[in-house]
């Protein structure tokens, strides 16, 4: 009887965890939703915002204005193959990323480094000029 109760409790716990995961968005990329800043003259400056709209992620920015732009681009989850093409990293680095053709935002372990770039925050933007340290606000 005691074993049956343990199995029942374990099954209930598993169902509860699955239900919670289903409501939280489930995809690891969902943790990238938020506002990001870069350091400019020693101060943090808000630069981009990642939002989830339906099944897609969209990016807004403050590049030319003080207010957030309309959605500028749609971003998709980055696969391991795409990660390797973007970063040339062939290690088994843990990462989460969304990217368009012009820009990617990534979360990696803090301290990750590649090709002379190192991130202390674990977040970085990647665009045509290369990687830039990002700070999630």
N, C-alpha and C positions, 0 to 999 in steps of 0.2 A: 504494500500500500504506500509506504513511504517513497519508493522509487517511482511509482505512478504519479504521485503529487509533484515530485521534482521534475519529471518530464513535462507535466502539464504547466508548471510554473515557467520552465524554460521555453516552452512553445508560446506561452502568453507574452513573455518578455521579447521573444523574437518578433512576434506580430506587432507589438508596440513600437519596437525600434524601426521596423519596416514602414509602419504608418508614419512615424515622425520623419523619416528620410524622404518619403513620397511628398510630404507637404513642404519640405525645405528647398525644393528645386532639384535635389538629387544630384545634379551634374556638378563635378568639381569646379567647373568654370564659374559657377554662381558666386564663389568666394571672391572673384575679381570685380564684382559689381561694387562700385564706389567711386570716390573722388581721389585723384592722384595729383601730387605736386612735384616740382623739381626745384633744386636749389638754384637761385639766381642771385648773384652778389651776396652770398651767404644767408639769404632768407628763402623760406619756402614760398613758392608761387603756385597756386592752383593752375593746372594746365589741362587735364582731361578728366572726363567723367564717363564711366562705363555704366550703361543701364541695360536691363533685360527687357526686351519688348517681344512678347510672344515666344517663339523658339529662337530668336536671334538676340545678339548683343549689339548695341549701338554706341557710338562714341560721340560725345559733344566736347567742345574745347573752348578755351579762353585765349586763343592765340592772338587775335586781333581786337578783341573787345573785352570789357570788364565783366560782361554777362555771358552766361553759357550760350553757345551757338545752338542752332537747330541740329538735330542728328546729322552728323557729317558722313559717317560710313557704317556699314554693317560689318560685324566681325564674327568669325566662326571659331569654334574650338580648334586648337592646334594639335595635330597628331604628332606622334614620335618622329615620323618621317619628315614632316614639315619643320619640326623643332631642329632636327639635324641639319636640314638645308639652311635654315636661318642662322643658327649659331655655330655650326660645324662641330658641335659637341657630340661625340660618339660614346660617351660614358652613359651609364644608366642613371643619369641625373633625374631626381624627382622634380617635376615641373607641372605647372598649370598655365595655360595661355589661351588667349583669344587674339586673332589677327585678321587684318584685311590685307590687301595687296600693298598698302602704304605704311601700315603701322601694326605693331604687336605689343601687347602688355603681358608680362610674365611674372609668375611667382615661383621662386626657386629657394633652396635653402640659403639663409643669410650667410654671407661669406663666399658664395659661389663665385668662381672666377674662370675666365676663358679669354684667351688672346689679349691679355693686358687689361681687361675690364674686370672689375670686382664689384659686387653689390653687397653692401653692409646691411641693407634693409630686407633683401630677399625679393624686391620688386624692381623691375626695369622695363623701360620702353625700348623698342627696337624699331628704328626707321632707317631711311636711306643713308644717313650718316653714321649709323651704328647704334650701340646701346647707350642708354642714359639712365642713371640711377633714378628711381621713382620712390616717392613716399606716399603710402596710403594714409589718407586723412580720416 
